[in-house]
Amino acid sequence: MNKIPLETIGEESEIRFRDCFSVRYIQSAALLCRLGYAIEKDFAKSGQVSTESVLSHEAFILNSVLSTVAFLESTINELYSDVVDNAYLSLDERGEALLHSISDGWRNEKNFDRAPVLTKYQKILSIAGIPQFPETDPAFLNVKNVIEIRNFLMHYRREWVVLSKKKVAAGGQETRGEKFERDLRHAFRENPLAHVSRPFFPDKCLGHGCAEWAIINSLIVTDEFFSRLGFAAPYEGIRKELLTR
C-alpha cells in the first residue's frame, strides 16, 4: 500500500503512486513521543524545567496523541481506498478474493466515511468473514479511550474542573475529565511535570506515559487487524523508527 508505482501504456509512460499518510502519522507520533520523553528524563535528573520546555513538552505530547489517532484513521481509510480502486497488490488468490469480498460488501463510500473509526475496522473484518475484536479486548478498549481523548481535544468545549475529592453529588453529571480519570488513572505513568495540585485531565494525563500508551495499543490493534486479514502492515518496513523513548 505504500507508494505503489503504476506505469501506464502510451507514447510516454506515466509514473503514478499512492501515498501512505498512515506511515507518516505513526512516525510523527513516535518522534514526538520520544521528544516528550527526553524532557521528562531531563526533569527527572535535574528537578528543574524551563517554561519553554514545559510548552514544548505539551506540544509534543498533544500532537503525538493526535497523530496516533490520525494514524488509526488513515490506515483503515487507505485500505478501503485501495480495495475500492483495486490498487492493493496481493500475491495470492486468497488475498485477491478477500479484497473483492470487502469491495463488494461495502460499496457505499458515504456510509464508510461516516462510520466511527473502530467500526470501520470491525465491519471490514466482519465482511471478510473474520472474527472481530472482542469488546473486552484490553488493547481495543485502550484504543477506544485514545480516540475519546483525541475527539475531546479536537472538538473541545470548556467544562468545570472540580479539584475537590468529594464524590459527585447525587444526580450530578460526570464531566469528561472525571470520566478520563476514572478510566485511565492507572493505565499509564502520569505526567511528572504536572503539579500535584493539578487535575488528572488534562495536566497529569497528558504526559509521555499517555502518548506511549496510545502508540503501543494502537499498533497492537492494527498489527492484529492486518494479521487477521493475512496482509503485511503498511508500516512493517519502518518499525525501528517507532520507538517511543
Secondary structure in CASP SS format (residue, H / E / C, confidence):
PFRMAT SS
TARGET T0000
AUTHOR 0000-0000-0000
METHOD secondary structure of the structure
MODEL  1
M C 1.00
N C 1.00
K C 1.00
I C 1.00
P C 1.00
L E 1.00
E E 1.00
T C 1.00
I C 1.00
G C 1.00
E C 1.00
E C 1.00
S C 1.00
E C 1.00
I E 1.00
R E 1.00
F C 1.00
R C 1.00
D C 1.00
C C 1.00
F H 1.00
S H 1.00
V H 1.00
R H 1.00
Y H 1.00
I H 1.00
Q H 1.00
S H 1.00
A H 1.00
A H 1.00
L H 1.00
L H 1.00
C H 1.00
R H 1.00
L H 1.00
G H 1.00
Y H 1.00
A H 1.00
I H 1.00
E H 1.00
K H 1.00
D H 1.00
F H 1.00
A H 1.00
K H 1.00
S H 1.00
G C 1.00
Q C 1.00
V C 1.00
S C 1.00
T H 1.00
E H 1.00
S H 1.00
V H 1.00
L H 1.00
S H 1.00
H H 1.00
E H 1.00
A H 1.00
F H 1.00
I H 1.00
L H 1.00
N H 1.00
S H 1.00
V H 1.00
L H 1.00
S H 1.00
T H 1.00
V H 1.00
A H 1.00
F H 1.00
L H 1.00
E H 1.00
S H 1.00
T H 1.00
I H 1.00
N H 1.00
E H 1.00
L H 1.00
Y H 1.00
S H 1.00
D H 1.00
V H 1.00
V H 1.00
D C 1.00
N C 1.00
A C 1.00
Y C 1.00
L C 1.00
S C 1.00
L C 1.00
D C 1.00
E H 1.00
R H 1.00
G H 1.00
E H 1.00
A H 1.00
L H 1.00
L H 1.00
H H 1.00
S H 1.00
I H 1.00
S H 1.00
D H 1.00
G H 1.00
W C 1.00
R C 1.00
N C 1.00
E H 1.00
K H 1.00
N H 1.00
F H 1.00
D H 1.00
R H 1.00
A C 1.00
P C 1.00
V H 1.00
L H 1.00
T H 1.00
K H 1.00
Y H 1.00
Q H 1.00
K H 1.00
I H 1.00
L H 1.00
S H 1.00
I H 1.00
A C 1.00
G C 1.00
I C 1.00
P C 1.00
Q C 1.00
F C 1.00
P C 1.00
E C 1.00
T C 1.00
D C 1.00
P H 1.00
A H 1.00
F H 1.00
L H 1.00
N H 1.00
V H 1.00
K H 1.00
N H 1.00
V H 1.00
I H 1.00
E H 1.00
I H 1.00
R H 1.00
N H 1.00
F H 1.00
L H 1.00
M H 1.00
H C 1.00
Y C 1.00
R C 1.00
R C 1.00
E C 1.00
W C 1.00
V C 1.00
V C 1.00
L C 1.00
S C 1.00
K C 1.00
K C 1.00
K C 1.00
V C 1.00
A C 1.00
A C 1.00
G C 1.00
G C 1.00
Q C 1.00
E C 1.00
T C 1.00
R H 1.00
G H 1.00
E H 1.00
K H 1.00
F H 1.00
E H 1.00
R H 1.00
D H 1.00
L H 1.00
R C 1.00
H C 1.00
A C 1.00
F C 1.00
R C 1.00
E C 1.00
N C 1.00
P C 1.00
L C 1.00
A C 1.00
H C 1.00
V C 1.00
S C 1.00
R C 1.00
P C 1.00
F H 1.00
F H 1.00
P H 1.00
D H 1.00
K H 1.00
C C 1.00
L C 1.00
G C 1.00
H H 1.00
G H 1.00
C H 1.00
A H 1.00
E H 1.00
W H 1.00
A H 1.00
I H 1.00
I H 1.00
N H 1.00
S H 1.00
L H 1.00
I H 1.00
V H 1.00
T H 1.00
D H 1.00
E H 1.00
F H 1.00
F H 1.00
S H 1.00
R H 1.00
L H 1.00
G C 1.00
F C 1.00
A C 1.00
A C 1.00
P C 1.00
Y C 1.00
E H 1.00
G H 1.00
I H 1.00
R H 1.00
K H 1.00
E H 1.00
L C 1.00
L C 1.00
T C 1.00
R C 1.00
END
